[in-house]
Amino acid sequence: MKGSLADLAARTAGELAAAVKSRLGRVQNRTRPIDGYFTGAGLSPPLPTRP
């Protein structure tokens, strides 16, 4: 996320907010990076929940 925003040339706070929202949407449903974060922190990844 941080790397994808590093080269962004947002001119306004609104443009920056839209870019962040877009990038968060891309990773929202990806479980592998989230599981990797928990594992790297020495924690067990959360169990999937049913809606």
mmCIF file of the N, C-alpha and C atoms, coordinates in Angstrom:
data_MODEL
# 
_entry.id   MODEL 
# 
loop_
_atom_site.group_PDB 
_atom_site.id 
_atom_site.type_symbol 
_atom_site.label_atom_id 
_atom_site.label_alt_id 
_atom_site.label_comp_id 
_atom_site.label_asym_id 
_atom_site.label_entity_id 
_atom_site.label_seq_id 
_atom_site.pdbx_PDB_ins_code 
_atom_site.Cartn_x 
_atom_site.Cartn_y 
_atom_site.Cartn_z 
_atom_site.occupancy 
_atom_site.B_iso_or_equiv 
_atom_site.pdbx_formal_charge 
_atom_site.auth_seq_id 
_atom_site.auth_comp_id 
_atom_site.auth_asym_id 
_atom_site.auth_atom_id 
_atom_site.pdbx_PDB_model_num 
ATOM 1   N N  . MET A 1 1  ? 0.820   -1.170  0.000  1.00 0.00 ? 1  MET A N  1 
ATOM 2   C CA . MET A 1 1  ? 0.000   0.000   0.000  1.00 0.00 ? 1  MET A CA 1 
ATOM 3   C C  . MET A 1 1  ? 0.877   1.252   0.000  1.00 0.00 ? 1  MET A C  1 
ATOM 4   N N  . LYS A 1 2  ? 1.811   1.294   0.923  1.00 0.00 ? 2  LYS A N  1 
ATOM 5   C CA . LYS A 1 2  ? 2.658   2.472   1.024  1.00 0.00 ? 2  LYS A CA 1 
ATOM 6   C C  . LYS A 1 2  ? 3.489   2.660   -0.243 1.00 0.00 ? 2  LYS A C  1 
ATOM 7   N N  . GLY A 1 3  ? 3.991   1.558   -0.785 1.00 0.00 ? 3  GLY A N  1 
ATOM 8   C CA . GLY A 1 3  ? 4.793   1.632   -1.998 1.00 0.00 ? 3  GLY A CA 1 
ATOM 9   C C  . GLY A 1 3  ? 3.999   2.113   -3.192 1.00 0.00 ? 3  GLY A C  1 
ATOM 10  N N  . SER A 1 4  ? 2.727   1.719   -3.263 1.00 0.00 ? 4  SER A N  1 
ATOM 11  C CA . SER A 1 4  ? 1.920   2.130   -4.406 1.00 0.00 ? 4  SER A CA 1 
ATOM 12  C C  . SER A 1 4  ? 1.536   3.596   -4.327 1.00 0.00 ? 4  SER A C  1 
ATOM 13  N N  . LEU A 1 5  ? 1.594   4.181   -3.153 1.00 0.00 ? 5  LEU A N  1 
ATOM 14  C CA . LEU A 1 5  ? 1.264   5.600   -2.997 1.00 0.00 ? 5  LEU A CA 1 
ATOM 15  C C  . LEU A 1 5  ? 2.505   6.498   -3.061 1.00 0.00 ? 5  LEU A C  1 
ATOM 16  N N  . ALA A 1 6  ? 3.686   5.899   -3.017 1.00 0.00 ? 6  ALA A N  1 
ATOM 17  C CA . ALA A 1 6  ? 4.917   6.681   -2.952 1.00 0.00 ? 6  ALA A CA 1 
ATOM 18  C C  . ALA A 1 6  ? 5.100   7.593   -4.158 1.00 0.00 ? 6  ALA A C  1 
ATOM 19  N N  . ASP A 1 7  ? 4.756   7.130   -5.341 1.00 0.00 ? 7  ASP A N  1 
ATOM 20  C CA . ASP A 1 7  ? 4.957   7.921   -6.549 1.00 0.00 ? 7  ASP A CA 1 
ATOM 21  C C  . ASP A 1 7  ? 3.704   8.670   -6.991 1.00 0.00 ? 7  ASP A C  1 
ATOM 22  N N  . LEU A 1 8  ? 2.683   8.656   -6.159 1.00 0.00 ? 8  LEU A N  1 
ATOM 23  C CA . LEU A 1 8  ? 1.431   9.329   -6.497 1.00 0.00 ? 8  LEU A CA 1 
ATOM 24  C C  . LEU A 1 8  ? 1.604   10.843  -6.392 1.00 0.00 ? 8  LEU A C  1 
ATOM 25  N N  . ALA A 1 9  ? 1.113   11.547  -7.375 1.00 0.00 ? 9  ALA A N  1 
ATOM 26  C CA . ALA A 1 9  ? 1.190   13.005  -7.378 1.00 0.00 ? 9  ALA A CA 1 
ATOM 27  C C  . ALA A 1 9  ? -0.197  13.596  -7.150 1.00 0.00 ? 9  ALA A C  1 
ATOM 28  N N  . ALA A 1 10 ? -0.753  13.343  -5.967 1.00 0.00 ? 10 ALA A N  1 
ATOM 29  C CA . ALA A 1 10 ? -2.077  13.880  -5.644 1.00 0.00 ? 10 ALA A CA 1 
ATOM 30  C C  . ALA A 1 10 ? -1.954  15.381  -5.399 1.00 0.00 ? 10 ALA A C  1 
ATOM 31  N N  . ARG A 1 11 ? -2.855  16.126  -5.974 1.00 0.00 ? 11 ARG A N  1 
ATOM 32  C CA . ARG A 1 11 ? -2.816  17.583  -5.830 1.00 0.00 ? 11 ARG A CA 1 
ATOM 33  C C  . ARG A 1 11 ? -3.695  18.073  -4.694 1.00 0.00 ? 11 ARG A C  1 
ATOM 34  N N  . THR A 1 12 ? -4.666  17.269  -4.310 1.00 0.00 ? 12 THR A N  1 
ATOM 35  C CA . THR A 1 12 ? -5.574  17.672  -3.240 1.00 0.00 ? 12 THR A CA 1 
ATOM 36  C C  . THR A 1 12 ? -5.745  16.521  -2.258 1.00 0.00 ? 12 THR A C  1 
ATOM 37  N N  . ALA A 1 13 ? -6.278  16.850  -1.101 1.00 0.00 ? 13 ALA A N  1 
ATOM 38  C CA . ALA A 1 13 ? -6.554  15.822  -0.108 1.00 0.00 ? 13 ALA A CA 1 
ATOM 39  C C  . ALA A 1 13 ? -7.605  14.854  -0.641 1.00 0.00 ? 13 ALA A C  1 
ATOM 40  N N  . GLY A 1 14 ? -8.539  15.343  -1.426 1.00 0.00 ? 14 GLY A N  1 
ATOM 41  C CA . GLY A 1 14 ? -9.563  14.491  -2.005 1.00 0.00 ? 14 GLY A CA 1 
ATOM 42  C C  . GLY A 1 14 ? -8.987  13.464  -2.959 1.00 0.00 ? 14 GLY A C  1 
ATOM 43  N N  . GLU A 1 15 ? -8.026  13.874  -3.784 1.00 0.00 ? 15 GLU A N  1 
ATOM 44  C CA . GLU A 1 15 ? -7.368  12.938  -4.703 1.00 0.00 ? 15 GLU A CA 1 
ATOM 45  C C  . GLU A 1 15 ? -6.600  11.879  -3.925 1.00 0.00 ? 15 GLU A C  1 
ATOM 46  N N  . LEU A 1 16 ? -5.935  12.291  -2.860 1.00 0.00 ? 16 LEU A N  1 
ATOM 47  C CA . LEU A 1 16 ? -5.188  11.343  -2.035 1.00 0.00 ? 16 LEU A CA 1 
ATOM 48  C C  . LEU A 1 16 ? -6.149  10.359  -1.364 1.00 0.00 ? 16 LEU A C  1 
ATOM 49  N N  . ALA A 1 17 ? -7.245  10.862  -0.826 1.00 0.00 ? 17 ALA A N  1 
ATOM 50  C CA . ALA A 1 17 ? -8.228  9.998   -0.180 1.00 0.00 ? 17 ALA A CA 1 
ATOM 51  C C  . ALA A 1 17 ? -8.813  8.998   -1.173 1.00 0.00 ? 17 ALA A C  1 
ATOM 52  N N  . ALA A 1 18 ? -9.094  9.436   -2.390 1.00 0.00 ? 18 ALA A N  1 
ATOM 53  C CA . ALA A 1 18 ? -9.643  8.536   -3.412 1.00 0.00 ? 18 ALA A CA 1 
ATOM 54  C C  . ALA A 1 18 ? -8.629  7.452   -3.768 1.00 0.00 ? 18 ALA A C  1 
ATOM 55  N N  . ALA A 1 19 ? -7.352  7.814   -3.864 1.00 0.00 ? 19 ALA A N  1 
ATOM 56  C CA . ALA A 1 19 ? -6.316  6.833   -4.192 1.00 0.00 ? 19 ALA A CA 1 
ATOM 57  C C  . ALA A 1 19 ? -6.163  5.804   -3.070 1.00 0.00 ? 19 ALA A C  1 
ATOM 58  N N  . VAL A 1 20 ? -6.177  6.270   -1.837 1.00 0.00 ? 20 VAL A N  1 
ATOM 59  C CA . VAL A 1 20 ? -6.058  5.354   -0.699 1.00 0.00 ? 20 VAL A CA 1 
ATOM 60  C C  . VAL A 1 20 ? -7.264  4.420   -0.662 1.00 0.00 ? 20 VAL A C  1 
ATOM 61  N N  . LYS A 1 21 ? -8.458  4.962   -0.857 1.00 0.00 ? 21 LYS A N  1 
ATOM 62  C CA . LYS A 1 21 ? -9.673  4.149   -0.845 1.00 0.00 ? 21 LYS A CA 1 
ATOM 63  C C  . LYS A 1 21 ? -9.623  3.080   -1.941 1.00 0.00 ? 21 LYS A C  1 
ATOM 64  N N  . SER A 1 22 ? -9.149  3.471   -3.118 1.00 0.00 ? 22 SER A N  1 
ATOM 65  C CA . SER A 1 22 ? -9.041  2.537   -4.233 1.00 0.00 ? 22 SER A CA 1 
ATOM 66  C C  . SER A 1 22 ? -8.079  1.401   -3.910 1.00 0.00 ? 22 SER A C  1 
ATOM 67  N N  . ARG A 1 23 ? -6.937  1.746   -3.361 1.00 0.00 ? 23 ARG A N  1 
ATOM 68  C CA . ARG A 1 23 ? -5.945  0.724   -3.054 1.00 0.00 ? 23 ARG A CA 1 
ATOM 69  C C  . ARG A 1 23 ? -6.385  -0.172  -1.904 1.00 0.00 ? 23 ARG A C  1 
ATOM 70  N N  . LEU A 1 24 ? -7.074  0.379   -0.922 1.00 0.00 ? 24 LEU A N  1 
ATOM 71  C CA . LEU A 1 24 ? -7.599  -0.442  0.162  1.00 0.00 ? 24 LEU A CA 1 
ATOM 72  C C  . LEU A 1 24 ? -8.637  -1.432  -0.360 1.00 0.00 ? 24 LEU A C  1 
ATOM 73  N N  . GLY A 1 25 ? -9.434  -0.988  -1.318 1.00 0.00 ? 25 GLY A N  1 
ATOM 74  C CA . GLY A 1 25 ? -10.423 -1.875  -1.917 1.00 0.00 ? 25 GLY A CA 1 
ATOM 75  C C  . GLY A 1 25 ? -9.788  -3.055  -2.617 1.00 0.00 ? 25 GLY A C  1 
ATOM 76  N N  . ARG A 1 26 ? -8.610  -2.836  -3.189 1.00 0.00 ? 26 ARG A N  1 
ATOM 77  C CA . ARG A 1 26 ? -7.913  -3.921  -3.896 1.00 0.00 ? 26 ARG A CA 1 
ATOM 78  C C  . ARG A 1 26 ? -7.442  -5.013  -2.944 1.00 0.00 ? 26 ARG A C  1 
ATOM 79  N N  . VAL A 1 27 ? -7.039  -4.647  -1.739 1.00 0.00 ? 27 VAL A N  1 
ATOM 80  C CA . VAL A 1 27 ? -6.493  -5.629  -0.812 1.00 0.00 ? 27 VAL A CA 1 
ATOM 81  C C  . VAL A 1 27 ? -7.498  -6.113  0.220  1.00 0.00 ? 27 VAL A C  1 
ATOM 82  N N  . GLN A 1 28 ? -8.673  -5.554  0.238  1.00 0.00 ? 28 GLN A N  1 
ATOM 83  C CA . GLN A 1 28 ? -9.654  -5.860  1.265  1.00 0.00 ? 28 GLN A CA 1 
ATOM 84  C C  . GLN A 1 28 ? -10.003 -7.341  1.341  1.00 0.00 ? 28 GLN A C  1 
ATOM 85  N N  . ASN A 1 29 ? -10.158 -7.999  0.226  1.00 0.00 ? 29 ASN A N  1 
ATOM 86  C CA . ASN A 1 29 ? -10.585 -9.388  0.221  1.00 0.00 ? 29 ASN A CA 1 
ATOM 87  C C  . ASN A 1 29 ? -9.454  -10.383 0.028  1.00 0.00 ? 29 ASN A C  1 
ATOM 88  N N  . ARG A 1 30 ? -8.241  -9.927  0.084  1.00 0.00 ? 30 ARG A N  1 
ATOM 89  C CA . ARG A 1 30 ? -7.092  -10.826 -0.057 1.00 0.00 ? 30 ARG A CA 1 
ATOM 90  C C  . ARG A 1 30 ? -6.662  -11.290 1.329  1.00 0.00 ? 30 ARG A C  1 
ATOM 91  N N  . THR A 1 31 ? -6.726  -12.580 1.562  1.00 0.00 ? 31 THR A N  1 
ATOM 92  C CA . THR A 1 31 ? -6.392  -13.083 2.892  1.00 0.00 ? 31 THR A CA 1 
ATOM 93  C C  . THR A 1 31 ? -4.906  -13.385 3.069  1.00 0.00 ? 31 THR A C  1 
ATOM 94  N N  . ARG A 1 32 ? -4.202  -13.700 2.018  1.00 0.00 ? 32 ARG A N  1 
ATOM 95  C CA . ARG A 1 32 ? -2.791  -14.077 2.179  1.00 0.00 ? 32 ARG A CA 1 
ATOM 96  C C  . ARG A 1 32 ? -1.936  -12.968 2.783  1.00 0.00 ? 32 ARG A C  1 
ATOM 97  N N  . PRO A 1 33 ? -2.016  -11.713 2.322  1.00 0.00 ? 33 PRO A N  1 
ATOM 98  C CA . PRO A 1 33 ? -1.206  -10.681 2.974  1.00 0.00 ? 33 PRO A CA 1 
ATOM 99  C C  . PRO A 1 33 ? -1.584  -10.497 4.446  1.00 0.00 ? 33 PRO A C  1 
ATOM 100 N N  . ILE A 1 34 ? -2.868  -10.634 4.763  1.00 0.00 ? 34 ILE A N  1 
ATOM 101 C CA . ILE A 1 34 ? -3.309  -10.477 6.143  1.00 0.00 ? 34 ILE A CA 1 
ATOM 102 C C  . ILE A 1 34 ? -2.781  -11.630 6.989  1.00 0.00 ? 34 ILE A C  1 
ATOM 103 N N  . ASP A 1 35 ? -2.887  -12.854 6.469  1.00 0.00 ? 35 ASP A N  1 
ATOM 104 C CA . ASP A 1 35 ? -2.359  -14.008 7.197  1.00 0.00 ? 35 ASP A CA 1 
ATOM 105 C C  . ASP A 1 35 ? -0.851  -13.869 7.402  1.00 0.00 ? 35 ASP A C  1 
ATOM 106 N N  . GLY A 1 36 ? -0.144  -13.384 6.391  1.00 0.00 ? 36 GLY A N  1 
ATOM 107 C CA . GLY A 1 36 ? 1.292   -13.178 6.498  1.00 0.00 ? 36 GLY A CA 1 
ATOM 108 C C  . GLY A 1 36 ? 1.651   -12.158 7.562  1.00 0.00 ? 36 GLY A C  1 
ATOM 109 N N  . TYR A 1 37 ? 0.836   -11.125 7.687  1.00 0.00 ? 37 TYR A N  1 
ATOM 110 C CA . TYR A 1 37 ? 1.069   -10.114 8.718  1.00 0.00 ? 37 TYR A CA 1 
ATOM 111 C C  . TYR A 1 37 ? 0.968   -10.746 10.105 1.00 0.00 ? 37 TYR A C  1 
ATOM 112 N N  . PHE A 1 38 ? -0.106  -11.508 10.323 1.00 0.00 ? 38 PHE A N  1 
ATOM 113 C CA . PHE A 1 38 ? -0.281  -12.141 11.624 1.00 0.00 ? 38 PHE A CA 1 
ATOM 114 C C  . PHE A 1 38 ? 0.852   -13.118 11.912 1.00 0.00 ? 38 PHE A C  1 
ATOM 115 N N  . THR A 1 39 ? 1.212   -13.934 10.935 1.00 0.00 ? 39 THR A N  1 
ATOM 116 C CA . THR A 1 39 ? 2.277   -14.914 11.112 1.00 0.00 ? 39 THR A CA 1 
ATOM 117 C C  . THR A 1 39 ? 3.603   -14.216 11.411 1.00 0.00 ? 39 THR A C  1 
ATOM 118 N N  . GLY A 1 40 ? 3.894   -13.140 10.686 1.00 0.00 ? 40 GLY A N  1 
ATOM 119 C CA . GLY A 1 40 ? 5.125   -12.385 10.907 1.00 0.00 ? 40 GLY A CA 1 
ATOM 120 C C  . GLY A 1 40 ? 5.184   -11.741 12.281 1.00 0.00 ? 40 GLY A C  1 
ATOM 121 N N  . ALA A 1 41 ? 4.021   -11.452 12.836 1.00 0.00 ? 41 ALA A N  1 
ATOM 122 C CA . ALA A 1 41 ? 3.962   -10.851 14.164 1.00 0.00 ? 41 ALA A CA 1 
ATOM 123 C C  . ALA A 1 41 ? 3.935   -11.912 15.265 1.00 0.00 ? 41 ALA A C  1 
ATOM 124 N N  . GLY A 1 42 ? 4.031   -13.201 14.869 1.00 0.00 ? 42 GLY A N  1 
ATOM 125 C CA . GLY A 1 42 ? 4.029   -14.276 15.840 1.00 0.00 ? 42 GLY A CA 1 
ATOM 126 C C  . GLY A 1 42 ? 2.645   -14.651 16.343 1.00 0.00 ? 42 GLY A C  1 
ATOM 127 N N  . LEU A 1 43 ? 1.617   -14.286 15.595 1.00 0.00 ? 43 LEU A N  1 
ATOM 128 C CA . LEU A 1 43 ? 0.237   -14.576 15.974 1.00 0.00 ? 43 LEU A CA 1 
ATOM 129 C C  . LEU A 1 43 ? -0.372  -15.587 15.019 1.00 0.00 ? 43 LEU A C  1 
ATOM 130 N N  . SER A 1 44 ? -1.432  -16.223 15.434 1.00 0.00 ? 44 SER A N  1 
ATOM 131 C CA . SER A 1 44 ? -2.166  -17.120 14.551 1.00 0.00 ? 44 SER A CA 1 
ATOM 132 C C  . SER A 1 44 ? -3.131  -16.307 13.705 1.00 0.00 ? 44 SER A C  1 
ATOM 133 N N  . PRO A 1 45 ? -3.215  -16.597 12.410 1.00 0.00 ? 45 PRO A N  1 
ATOM 134 C CA . PRO A 1 45 ? -4.180  -15.878 11.569 1.00 0.00 ? 45 PRO A CA 1 
ATOM 135 C C  . PRO A 1 45 ? -5.593  -16.133 12.077 1.00 0.00 ? 45 PRO A C  1 
ATOM 136 N N  . PRO A 1 46 ? -6.489  -15.159 11.913 1.00 0.00 ? 46 PRO A N  1 
ATOM 137 C CA . PRO A 1 46 ? -7.861  -15.354 12.371 1.00 0.00 ? 46 PRO A CA 1 
ATOM 138 C C  . PRO A 1 46 ? -8.560  -16.437 11.547 1.00 0.00 ? 46 PRO A C  1 
ATOM 139 N N  . LEU A 1 47 ? -9.468  -17.130 12.182 1.00 0.00 ? 47 LEU A N  1 
ATOM 140 C CA . LEU A 1 47 ? -10.247 -18.152 11.497 1.00 0.00 ? 47 LEU A CA 1 
ATOM 141 C C  . LEU A 1 47 ? -11.305 -17.478 10.636 1.00 0.00 ? 47 LEU A C  1 
ATOM 142 N N  . PRO A 1 48 ? -11.594 -18.048 9.467  1.00 0.00 ? 48 PRO A N  1 
ATOM 143 C CA . PRO A 1 48 ? -12.637 -17.463 8.615  1.00 0.00 ? 48 PRO A CA 1 
ATOM 144 C C  . PRO A 1 48 ? -13.988 -17.498 9.328  1.00 0.00 ? 48 PRO A C  1 
ATOM 145 N N  . THR A 1 49 ? -14.781 -16.476 9.094  1.00 0.00 ? 49 THR A N  1 
ATOM 146 C CA . THR A 1 49 ? -16.121 -16.429 9.682  1.00 0.00 ? 49 THR A CA 1 
ATOM 147 C C  . THR A 1 49 ? -17.150 -16.488 8.573  1.00 0.00 ? 49 THR A C  1 
ATOM 148 N N  . ARG A 1 50 ? -18.291 -16.998 8.910  1.00 0.00 ? 50 ARG A N  1 
ATOM 149 C CA . ARG A 1 50 ? -19.397 -17.056 7.939  1.00 0.00 ? 50 ARG A CA 1 
ATOM 150 C C  . ARG A 1 50 ? -20.289 -15.850 8.155  1.00 0.00 ? 50 ARG A C  1 
ATOM 151 N N  . PRO A 1 51 ? -20.753 -15.274 7.058  1.00 0.00 ? 51 PRO A N  1 
ATOM 152 C CA . PRO A 1 51 ? -21.648 -14.113 7.211  1.00 0.00 ? 51 PRO A CA 1 
ATOM 153 C C  . PRO A 1 51 ? -23.006 -14.483 7.763  1.00 0.00 ? 51 PRO A C  1 
# 
